Amino acid sequence: MQTLVGWHIEMEFREEGARTAAAALLRLGDGTEIRAHGYTSRHPSDSEQLRVGEEIAAARALNDLASQLLTKAHAEIQDSSPVPTHPLM
């Protein structure tokens, strides 16, 4: 049997001067919401390229999200296993 599952991640950005912040929200099928954040700062000598700042901040937010998902999965494996497990990171 094949099951198709989809997740959607919402990503929002905030530009404040030379700083870009990204906020990610993932809603899982079990009702869990995971929020993650990423930041970047533009050096004063760099040209203003908002897209680049958004991409870096988004990548950092997604890294944070991935870390939280691995931690959640490890906890769920540990809860169902009589044998101690190793962290997934």
N, C-alpha and C positions, 0 to 999 in steps of 0.2 A: 504494500500500500504506500502510495506517495502522498505527502502532505505539503502543501504550499503555504508558507508563512511569510508575511511581509512586515517589516518595521519601517516607520517613517521617523526621521530625525528632523526636528525643527531647529533652525539655526538663526540667531539674531545677532546683529552687529551694532556696536556703538563706537562712534569716532569722537574722540575728545582731544583736540589738538593733534599731537604726534602719537597719541596712544589709541590703539584699536583693541576693543574687547569683543569676544565672541561668547555667546551663551548657547549651549546645545541642550535639547530636551528630547529624550527617548522614552516612549511609552511602550512597555512590554505587554504581551498577551495576558500575563498574570495580574495586570493592573499596576505593576511597579512603574514608577517614573524615576528616571535617572537624569540628573542635571549635571552638566559639566561646563567648565569655563576655560578659556584660553585668552592670552593677552600678547600683545607685541607693541613695541615702541619704535618709532621711526627716528633715526639719527637726524639731527638738525641739518646736516649737509645733504641728506637724501631728498630726491624729488618726491612730490606728493603723488603717490600711486595707491589710492585707496584699495584697489583690488588686491594688490600684493599684501597689504596689511591684513585684509580680510582673510586671505588664503592662509597666511601664517597663523593668525589667531584661531581660525577654524581648525587647522591641523592640530594645534595644541589642545583645543577643546575636545577633538575627537580622540586624541591620545588619552586624555583624562577619562573620557567615556569608556574607551577600551579597557583601561585599568580597572574602572569600577565594575564593568561587566565580568572581567576575569575574577575579581574578588567575590562577586555575587555567585558566579558559577562554582567557584571553589567551596564557598560556604554551603551551597546546596549539595555538592558531592560529599562533603564532609558530614553533613547531617544525615545522609542516607547510607554511609559506609561505616562498617564496624572497624575498618582498618584506617589508621591515620593516613591522610593524603598530603601530598606536597602542594604548596601554592602554585597556581598556574602561571605566575609571572616570572 
